[in-house]
Structures are given as C-alpha cells and as structure tokens.
Amino acid sequence: MNKLIISLTVFLIITFGLKAQDFPSYDNNDITISYGLFAPDQFMNVESSMLNKQFEDMRYVRDDFSSIGNIFLAYRKLNRAETVMWGVTLGYGSNKSKIYYIGQYAGELNRKFFTVAAEMQYRYVNRGIIQVYSGLGLGLTYGQETLSKSAIHPEESNGTIIRPAYQLNVAGVRIGNKFAGFIEFGYGCKGILNFGLSIQH
C-alpha cells in the first residue's frame, strides 16, 4: 500500500507539477459522473500473484464472468479557448467469476478495483450544444481479490493487485450547455463504452 501511495504521489507531482500561477484561473469547471462497460479485466489474463500461489502450475481458468461496471467521478478544468480539459478522475468497479483448476471448480473469485488517474482531453468540435473530443488518462489501479473456499481449495484466499491505469478516449460526444449528457468510446479503466452526466460552471 505504501508503494501505491508513493507511486501515485510521484505521478501526480509530475503531471501537475507546474506552479499554480502557470495556470490562469477561469470559471470553466467540468464535473462528471459516468458509468463504464467492458473494462480490461473482462478480457485480460486473470493471472495474479494470489492465484499463482494457490495453483503453482498455473493451470487455472476463469469462467462465468460478471461485473457491476465501473463508476467514475471526474473534475476537469477548461482552458480559456475551451479546447483543452485537464483534471483528475476517481473510479470504482467490481466483478466476480468462477475459477476452475484442471476442470474442477476451485472457488468464486471476487475482485474490487479503485482507480485514480490524471486526464487530459482535446475538444476539436465545439458548436453550440455539441462538443466532440478525444483524450488520454494515466494513473494507478489498486485491486482487492478474494477466492472462496471449495473442495480443492479448502480455505479462503485474499490478495491485492496494483497496476497502471490508463484510458484512451478515441471519441467522446457531449450534448448540452451547463448541464449535459455525454458518451465516450475508447479502451481502458473506464471501459470501451462510458456514458454519464456533466455539469460545467
């Protein structure tokens, strides 16, 4: 956990390390809440240090994946021209699946993920109530996982996962003025499809 805090602090200092006076203060603040579907954990290798410890030959597979999706809250600042947005996002997601070892049921795997990341987006269409943009987010994800006991796994096991977090937003569309809805298509911690509400003031 200490390594996570230190790494996150270094990352945020590098990202936002410019002096405060280097950023003019405008009233263009953007606050969003969003829900994302199809995050990387649904598609990537299920491997973790906890699972590898329980099944040293690594002959385990995951099946019956389900997820609540990913919920994110973000704060961004817009530049004077309203073309660049930069800020911070916080997210939470969880999923569960079944683990099988050499064809035998080995327990239910539950995972929870907490993400913090810096974001920057470029708005290349800003026409009335329609804005179109792309962007990138970089940060860290901290995960907690639990494998339930089973006939071949007699005790519950717990572990942690720490990995880089990223979001490549290929295209986002925001419709509205002060209050708006948006939808984004990309890949990363927010998922392939991310949609929600935005307030700018």
C-alpha positions as CSV (number, residue, x, y, z in Angstrom):
1,M,0.0,0.0,0.0
2,N,2.9,2.4,0.8
3,K,4.3,1.7,-2.7
4,L,1.0,2.6,-4.2
5,I,0.8,5.9,-2.3
6,I,4.4,6.8,-3.2
7,S,3.9,5.9,-6.9
8,L,0.7,7.9,-7.1
9,T,2.2,10.9,-5.4
10,V,5.1,10.9,-7.8
11,F,2.8,10.6,-10.8
12,L,0.6,13.4,-9.8
13,I,3.5,15.7,-9.0
14,I,5.0,15.0,-12.4
15,T,1.6,15.5,-14.1
16,F,0.5,18.6,-12.2
17,G,3.9,19.8,-11.1
18,L,3.7,23.2,-12.8
19,K,3.3,26.1,-10.5
20,A,-0.2,27.2,-9.7
21,Q,0.4,30.6,-11.3
22,D,1.2,29.0,-14.6
23,F,-2.5,28.1,-14.9
24,P,-4.8,31.1,-15.2
25,S,-8.0,30.8,-13.1
26,Y,-11.2,30.6,-15.2
27,D,-14.7,29.7,-14.2
28,N,-14.8,26.8,-16.7
29,N,-15.0,23.8,-14.4
30,D,-16.4,20.5,-15.6
31,I,-17.7,17.8,-13.1
32,T,-18.8,14.5,-14.4
33,I,-20.2,11.2,-13.2
34,S,-20.1,8.3,-15.5
35,Y,-20.7,4.6,-15.9
36,G,-18.4,2.4,-18.0
37,L,-18.8,-1.1,-19.5
38,F,-16.3,-3.7,-20.8
39,A,-13.2,-2.8,-18.8
40,P,-9.9,-4.6,-19.4
41,D,-10.3,-7.1,-16.5
42,Q,-13.1,-8.6,-18.5
43,F,-10.8,-9.5,-21.4
44,M,-7.2,-9.6,-19.9
45,N,-5.5,-12.6,-18.3
46,V,-7.0,-13.4,-14.9
47,E,-3.5,-14.2,-13.5
48,S,-2.5,-12.7,-10.2
49,S,0.1,-13.4,-7.5
50,M,-2.6,-14.7,-5.2
51,L,-3.9,-17.2,-7.7
52,N,-0.4,-18.3,-8.7
53,K,0.4,-19.0,-5.1
54,Q,-2.7,-21.2,-4.7
55,F,-2.1,-23.0,-8.1
56,E,1.6,-23.1,-8.6
57,D,1.4,-24.8,-12.0
58,M,-1.0,-22.0,-13.1
59,R,-3.4,-24.5,-14.8
60,Y,-6.5,-22.5,-13.8
61,V,-9.0,-20.7,-16.0
62,R,-11.9,-18.2,-15.4
63,D,-15.5,-18.7,-16.4
64,D,-18.9,-17.1,-15.8
65,F,-17.6,-13.5,-15.6
66,S,-20.0,-10.8,-14.4
67,S,-19.4,-7.2,-13.4
68,I,-21.3,-4.2,-12.0
69,G,-19.4,-2.0,-14.4
70,N,-17.2,1.0,-13.4
71,I,-18.4,4.2,-11.8
72,F,-16.2,7.3,-12.2
73,L,-16.3,10.8,-10.8
74,A,-14.1,13.4,-12.5
75,Y,-13.2,17.0,-12.1
76,R,-11.6,18.9,-15.1
77,K,-10.6,22.5,-15.8
78,L,-11.1,24.0,-19.3
79,N,-8.7,26.5,-20.8
80,R,-9.8,29.9,-22.0
81,A,-10.5,28.7,-25.5
82,E,-12.5,25.8,-24.2
83,T,-10.5,23.3,-26.3
84,V,-8.4,21.6,-23.6
85,M,-9.6,19.9,-20.4
86,W,-7.3,18.6,-17.7
87,G,-8.1,17.1,-14.3
88,V,-8.4,14.1,-12.1
89,T,-10.8,11.1,-12.0
90,L,-11.6,8.6,-9.3
91,G,-13.2,5.3,-10.1
92,Y,-14.6,2.1,-8.6
93,G,-15.5,-1.3,-10.1
94,S,-16.0,-4.9,-9.1
95,N,-16.6,-8.2,-10.8
96,K,-16.9,-11.9,-10.0
97,S,-16.2,-15.1,-11.8
98,K,-15.6,-18.8,-11.2
99,I,-12.2,-20.4,-11.2
100,Y,-11.6,-23.9,-12.4
101,Y,-8.4,-25.9,-11.9
102,I,-7.8,-28.8,-14.3
103,G,-11.6,-28.9,-15.0
104,Q,-12.6,-28.8,-11.3
105,Y,-14.4,-26.0,-9.6
106,A,-11.9,-24.1,-7.4
107,G,-14.0,-21.3,-6.0
108,E,-15.6,-17.9,-6.8
109,L,-13.2,-15.0,-7.4
110,N,-14.4,-11.6,-6.3
111,R,-12.4,-8.5,-7.3
112,K,-12.8,-4.8,-6.4
113,F,-10.8,-2.1,-8.1
114,F,-10.1,1.5,-7.1
115,T,-8.6,3.9,-9.6
116,V,-7.1,7.4,-9.6
117,A,-5.8,9.0,-12.8
118,A,-4.9,12.3,-14.3
119,E,-6.8,13.1,-17.5
120,M,-6.4,15.5,-20.5
121,Q,-8.8,15.9,-23.3
122,Y,-8.8,17.9,-26.5
123,R,-12.1,19.3,-27.8
124,Y,-11.9,19.6,-31.6
125,V,-15.6,20.4,-32.2
126,N,-17.4,23.0,-30.1
127,R,-20.6,24.0,-31.9
128,G,-23.4,25.2,-29.7
129,I,-24.7,22.4,-27.6
130,I,-22.5,19.7,-29.3
131,Q,-18.9,19.1,-28.3
132,V,-16.7,16.3,-29.7
133,Y,-13.4,15.4,-28.1
134,S,-10.6,12.8,-27.6
135,G,-8.3,12.3,-24.7
136,L,-6.0,10.2,-22.5
137,G,-5.9,9.3,-18.8
138,L,-3.0,7.8,-16.8
139,G,-2.8,6.7,-13.2
140,L,-2.9,3.7,-10.9
141,T,-5.4,0.9,-10.1
142,Y,-5.5,-0.8,-6.7
143,G,-7.4,-4.1,-6.6
144,Q,-8.5,-6.4,-3.8
145,E,-9.4,-10.0,-4.7
146,T,-10.9,-13.0,-2.7
147,L,-11.1,-16.6,-3.8
148,S,-13.8,-18.5,-1.9
149,K,-13.1,-22.0,-0.5
150,S,-14.0,-25.1,-2.4
151,A,-13.4,-28.9,-2.3
152,I,-10.0,-28.5,-3.8
153,H,-9.3,-25.1,-2.2
154,P,-10.3,-25.6,1.5
155,E,-9.5,-22.1,2.7
156,E,-10.5,-18.6,1.5
157,S,-7.6,-16.7,0.0
158,N,-7.1,-12.9,-0.3
159,G,-4.7,-10.8,-2.4
160,T,-4.0,-7.4,-3.9
161,I,-3.4,-6.2,-7.4
162,I,-1.5,-2.9,-8.2
163,R,-1.2,-2.0,-11.9
164,P,-1.0,1.1,-14.1
165,A,-4.3,2.5,-15.1
166,Y,-5.0,4.1,-18.5
167,Q,-7.9,5.3,-20.6
168,L,-7.6,6.0,-24.3
169,N,-10.7,8.0,-25.3
170,V,-10.9,7.7,-29.0
171,A,-14.1,9.8,-29.4
172,G,-16.4,11.5,-27.0
173,V,-19.6,13.5,-27.6
174,R,-21.1,15.9,-25.1
175,I,-24.6,17.3,-25.8
176,G,-25.7,20.3,-23.7
177,N,-24.5,23.5,-22.2
178,K,-24.2,23.9,-18.5
179,F,-26.0,20.5,-17.9
180,A,-25.2,17.8,-20.5
181,G,-25.1,14.2,-21.2
182,F,-22.1,12.5,-22.9
183,I,-20.9,9.2,-24.3
184,E,-17.3,8.1,-24.9
185,F,-15.8,5.3,-26.9
186,G,-12.3,4.1,-26.1
187,Y,-10.4,1.5,-24.1
188,G,-9.0,1.3,-20.6
189,C,-10.1,1.5,-17.0
190,K,-13.4,3.2,-17.8
191,G,-14.3,0.6,-20.4
192,I,-15.0,0.5,-24.0
193,L,-18.3,2.4,-23.6
194,N,-18.5,5.2,-21.0
195,F,-21.5,7.5,-20.5
196,G,-22.8,9.9,-18.0
197,L,-23.7,13.4,-16.9
198,S,-21.6,16.6,-17.0
199,I,-22.0,19.9,-15.2
200,Q,-20.0,23.0,-16.3
201,H,-19.9,26.2,-14.4
